[in-house]
Amino acid sequence: MKDFIVNQTKYYEGTHHHMVKDNHAHHDQEVNYWHWLTWAMDKVESHKPSDEFQHKSFAKFSLFDYGCGCGRNLKNLAEVCAKRGLYDIRLFGCDISKQNADFAFKFARTEVPKVFYGAGAGPRELDGDVFACDGKSLNPRDSENKDCQTFEGDSMDLIMCTQVFQHIPNYDTRYSILSDMYRVLKEGGIAALHFMDLKANRSMYHDNWEKPGNMAVINPAYVKEDLKKIGFRDIECATMEQPFWSPKASEHYFTAKK
């Protein structure tokens, strides 16, 4: 796993100039993506006491985007919350590329307050952080150093991850990330996970490539088995065809509760 993470980090630091051009904005046109976010938020809200959701001021709804790239999903999470009257949120993200994470922090610090101001919530600053992760967990890249903290456990209501796992062709690394998501979620918190069966330069689900590439799940039961083994419950999956890719690719949208 160590060699893979070194190679993966180098690769994505080297592709930052591509990511920053459009911040993956084309993915915002995907209907499946928005349905999945809504689905996940519905599950999180159903876990909360109803009287809390009748009052918009309940404290600090906490969300995390794993593999946040240049920050697109952070803004989108804020928009989904604002539409539901959820203004007091903590918003976190991480990416294996420090350049991406630094850009995403600046982007979120500018764009998230605009979302809430436009929704009538008044002036607000970003409450949260975006940082470079170690590639195998939700911890900061230097978390093994004594001056860098491990990301707080039992702290997030929702952890999302989209357009990421299909680019991690190392099974042990993916399993490590999923396990740490479980650690970081609150009891009853939701993991919203996206996988895609890309066609080119791909490993199979249980392979452990040491170099960057793609991965295909093919059978969603593999993911479900791992989530159950980690401790997740109420696991659901919706598999559908990605309409914008040629050749067409299957997408697997999961939600799982801690």
C-alpha positions in Angstrom: 0.0 0.0 0.0 2.8 2.4 0.8 4.3 2.3 -2.7 0.9 2.8 -4.2 0.1 5.9 -2.1 3.5 7.4 -3.0 2.8 6.9 -6.7 -0.8 8.1 -6.4 0.2 11.3 -4.5 2.8 12.1 -7.1 0.3 11.5 -10.0 -2.4 13.7 -8.6 -0.1 16.5 -7.6 1.0 16.4 -11.2 -2.6 16.7 -12.6 -3.7 19.6 -10.5 -3.4 22.0 -13.4 -6.1 19.9 -15.2 -8.4 19.7 -12.2 -8.3 23.4 -11.5 -9.5 24.3 -15.1 -13.1 23.5 -14.5 -13.2 22.0 -11.0 -15.0 18.9 -12.5 -18.0 21.2 -13.1 -19.3 18.9 -15.9 -20.3 16.4 -13.2 -22.8 18.9 -11.8 -24.9 18.1 -15.0 -25.4 14.5 -13.9 -28.9 13.9 -12.6 -27.8 10.7 -10.8 -25.3 12.7 -8.7 -28.0 15.1 -7.4 -30.5 12.3 -6.7 -27.8 10.5 -4.7 -27.0 13.6 -2.6 -30.6 14.1 -1.9 -31.0 10.4 -1.0 -28.1 10.6 1.4 -29.3 13.8 3.1 -32.8 12.3 3.5 -31.3 9.4 5.4 -29.2 11.7 7.6 -32.2 13.9 8.4 -34.4 10.9 9.2 -31.9 9.9 11.9 -32.2 13.3 13.7 -35.0 14.1 16.1 -37.8 15.8 14.2 -38.0 18.8 16.5 -34.4 19.7 15.7 -35.1 19.9 12.0 -38.1 22.1 12.6 -35.7 24.7 14.1 -33.1 25.9 11.7 -30.6 26.8 14.4 -29.7 23.3 15.7 -26.0 23.2 16.2 -23.4 22.2 13.7 -24.5 19.6 11.2 -21.1 18.1 10.2 -20.3 17.0 6.6 -17.1 15.6 5.0 -16.1 15.2 1.3 -13.4 12.6 0.8 -11.3 13.3 -2.3 -12.7 16.8 -2.7 -10.6 17.8 -5.7 -10.8 21.6 -6.0 -13.9 22.0 -3.9 -16.9 21.5 -6.2 -18.7 19.1 -3.8 -18.2 21.4 -0.8 -20.2 24.1 -2.5 -22.8 21.6 -3.6 -23.2 20.2 -0.1 -23.8 23.7 1.2 -26.4 24.2 -1.5 -28.3 21.0 -0.5 -28.2 22.1 3.2 -29.3 25.6 2.4 -32.3 24.4 0.5 -33.3 22.5 3.6 -32.8 25.4 5.9 -29.7 23.9 7.4 -27.3 26.8 7.9 -25.3 26.0 11.0 -23.0 23.4 9.4 -19.4 22.3 9.7 -17.9 21.5 6.3 -14.7 19.5 5.8 -12.8 18.0 2.8 -9.6 16.3 2.0 -7.7 15.3 -1.1 -4.5 13.4 -1.8 -3.2 16.4 -3.7 -2.1 19.3 -1.5 -2.5 21.7 -4.4 -6.1 20.5 -4.9 -6.8 20.8 -1.1 -5.3 24.3 -0.9 -7.3 25.5 -3.9 -10.5 23.8 -2.5 -10.1 25.6 0.9 -9.9 29.0 -0.8 -12.8 28.1 -3.1 -15.0 26.9 -0.3 -14.1 29.9 1.9 -15.3 32.2 -0.9 -18.3 30.2 -2.4 -19.9 28.6 0.7 -20.7 32.0 2.3 -22.3 33.1 -1.0 -24.6 30.1 -1.0 -25.9 30.8 2.5 -26.1 34.6 1.9 -28.1 33.9 -1.2 -30.4 31.6 0.7 -31.2 34.4 3.2 -29.1 33.2 6.0 -27.1 36.4 6.3 -23.3 36.8 6.4 -21.5 33.6 7.4 -17.9 32.4 7.2 -16.8 28.8 6.4 -16.8 26.7 9.5 -14.5 23.8 8.8 -11.3 22.9 7.0 -9.9 21.3 3.8 -6.5 19.6 3.9 -4.2 17.1 2.2 -4.8 13.6 3.5 -2.5 10.7 3.8 -4.2 8.7 1.0 -5.3 5.8 3.2 -7.6 7.5 5.7 -9.3 10.8 6.6 -6.2 11.9 8.5 -4.0 14.8 7.4 -1.0 13.8 5.4 1.5 14.3 8.2 -0.7 12.8 11.0 2.1 10.4 12.0 4.1 13.4 13.1 3.5 14.5 16.7 2.4 18.0 15.8 -0.4 16.9 13.5 -3.6 15.6 14.8 -5.6 12.5 13.7 -9.0 13.6 12.4 -11.6 13.4 15.2 -13.6 10.2 15.4 -17.4 10.0 15.9 -17.7 13.5 14.6 -19.4 13.6 11.1 -23.1 13.2 10.2 -22.3 12.6 6.6 -19.2 11.5 4.7 -19.5 11.6 0.9 -17.1 10.3 -1.7 -17.7 10.7 -5.5 -15.6 10.2 -8.6 -12.8 8.9 -6.4 -12.8 5.1 -5.7 -12.8 4.2 -9.4 -9.4 5.9 -9.5 -7.9 3.8 -6.6 -7.0 0.4 -8.2 -5.5 -0.8 -4.9 -8.0 -2.8 -2.8 -6.1 -2.5 0.5 -6.1 1.3 0.2 -9.8 1.5 -0.5 -10.6 -0.8 2.4 -8.4 1.3 4.7 -10.3 4.5 3.6 -13.7 2.9 4.1 -12.7 1.7 7.6 -11.6 5.2 8.6 -14.9 6.6 7.3 -16.6 4.3 9.8 -14.3 5.6 12.6 -15.0 9.3 11.8 -18.8 9.0 11.4 -21.1 9.6 14.4 -23.3 6.7 15.5 -26.2 6.8 13.0 -24.1 8.8 10.5 -24.3 8.1 6.8 -21.5 7.2 4.3 -22.6 8.1 0.7 -20.2 6.3 -1.7 -19.9 6.4 -5.5 -18.1 3.8 -7.6 -17.9 3.6 -11.4 -16.9 0.7 -13.7 -14.5 2.5 -15.9 -13.4 0.6 -19.0 -9.8 1.6 -19.6 -6.6 0.8 -17.7 -8.6 -0.9 -14.9 -8.0 -3.4 -12.2 -10.6 -5.7 -10.8 -12.1 -5.0 -7.3 -9.7 -7.1 -5.2 -6.5 -6.3 -7.1 -3.7 -4.4 -5.5 -2.0 -2.4 -8.2 0.9 -0.3 -7.1 0.6 2.3 -9.8 -2.2 4.8 -10.6 -5.1 3.6 -12.8 -8.7 2.8 -12.7 -10.9 0.1 -11.0 -14.1 -1.7 -11.9 -16.5 -3.1 -9.2 -18.6 -5.1 -11.6 -20.4 -6.8 -8.7 -21.7 -4.4 -6.1 -22.0 -7.3 -3.6 -18.2 -7.0 -3.2 -18.6 -3.4 -1.8 -21.5 -4.5 0.4 -19.5 -7.4 1.9 -16.7 -5.0 2.8 -19.0 -2.4 4.3 -20.7 -5.2 6.4 -17.3 -6.5 7.5 -16.3 -3.0 8.7 -19.5 -2.6 10.7 -21.8 -0.6 8.5 -25.5 -1.4 8.5 -28.6 -0.5 6.4 -26.5 -0.7 3.3 -28.3 0.2 0.0 -27.1 0.4 -3.5 -28.5 1.9 -6.7 -26.8 0.8 -9.9 -27.4 2.7 -13.1 -25.8 3.6 -16.4 -23.7 6.8 -16.7 -25.4 8.5 -19.7 -22.5 10.9 -20.5 -19.7 8.5 -21.0 -18.7 6.6 -24.2 -18.5 3.7 -23.9 -21.3 3.6 -21.3 -20.1 2.8 -17.7 -22.1 1.5 -14.8 -22.3 3.6 -11.6 -22.9 2.2 -8.2 -24.3 4.6 -5.6 -24.2 3.4 -2.0 -25.5 4.6 1.3 -24.5 2.9 4.6 -25.2 3.8 8.2 -22.8 3.5 11.2 
